[in-house]
């Protein structure tokens, strides 16, 4: 191995950043995109609550195209803040956030519910793994 290759390996730090790639599909199973997300990030709950508060107080203007586009931009930025990447390049290149679904919900509501489900599921899985690991090492003290 050359000295350059060894030097490049020595100067690297590799960490588990708990990121997972999620595929976005429609109801028919067609892949629409993917995004990288860290659902077990300890700060995700705080960001999620902040984003939910934003949506609780969100007023959707009904007067001009420009004002609706400005609010859409804020919504896209908030989802991007929540998942830690540019949401416009993932969810909202599919359809706009205020697009109405058959259910009567806005598309952004569907996105938020999906993200909440991922956070819940991943945290539950990781907490179970952590408990198993702790029990493995502490079980000898509980006899």
HUQUI-V555137 format. One record per residue. OMEGA is omega in whole degrees, -180 to 180 (none if undefined). D_LAST is the distance of its C-alpha to the last C-alpha in Angstrom with 2 decimals. Layout:
# HUQUI-V555137
OMEGA&D_LAST / OMEGA&D_LAST
This chain:
# HUQUI-V555137
-178&52.28 / 178&54.64 / -180&53.94 / 180&54.31 / 179&51.59 / 180&49.18 / 180&50.07 / 179&49.45 / -179&45.96 / -176&45.14 / 180&46.29 / 172&44.01 / -179&40.83 / -178&38.91 / 170&36.29 / -179&34.38 / 179&36.12 / -180&34.21 / 179&37.62 / 177&38.18 / 178&41.57 / 178&42.31 / 177&45.32 / 179&47.51 / 173&49.11 / -177&51.46 / 180&51.15 / 178&53.04 / 179&50.58 / 179&52.97 / -179&51.36 / -179&52.74 / 176&50.90 / 176&47.60 / 177&45.86 / -173&43.11 / 178&40.51 / -173&37.31 / 179&35.61 / 175&32.29 / -176&34.18 / -180&32.71 / -176&36.29 / -179&37.14 / 179&36.23 / 179&38.56 / -180&41.31 / 179&40.95 / 178&41.33 / -180&44.33 / 178&45.93 / 177&45.40 / 177&47.10 / -178&49.94 / 177&50.41 / -177&50.21 / -177&53.21 / 175&55.05 / 179&58.64 / -179&60.23 / 179&63.90 / -174&66.42 / -175&69.52 / 179&69.82 / -178&68.54 / -179&67.97 / 177&65.76 / 178&63.68 / 179&63.29 / 179&62.22 / 176&59.46 / 179&58.41 / 177&58.13 / -180&55.84 / 180&53.65 / 179&53.40 / -179&52.54 / 178&49.74 / 176&48.16 / 177&48.55 / -178&46.82 / -174&43.91 / 174&43.30 / 174&44.36 / -177&47.41 / -177&50.94 / -180&50.64 / -179&54.35 / 179&53.89 / -174&51.21 / -168&51.31 / 166&54.68 / 176&56.77 / 173&56.19 / -178&57.74 / -176&58.19 / -178&55.59 / 175&57.83 / -179&58.74 / 178&58.39 / 179&56.32 / -178&57.13 / -177&54.48 / 178&56.43 / 170&53.79 / 178&54.61 / -179&53.29 / 176&51.43 / 178&49.45 / 179&48.39 / 180&47.39 / 179&45.29 / 179&43.50 / 179&42.79 / 178&41.42 / 178&39.21 / 178&37.83 / 180&37.07 / -179&35.30 / -177&33.16 / -178&32.30 / 179&31.51 / 179&29.37 / 179&27.33 / -176&26.86 / 177&25.94 / 177&23.47 / 179&21.66 / 180&21.71 / 179&20.46 / 177&17.47 / -179&16.64 / 179&17.11 / 180&14.99 / 179&12.06 / -177&12.66 / -177&12.37 / -176&9.76 / -179&7.11 / -180&6.08 / -177&5.75 / -178&3.81 / none&0.00
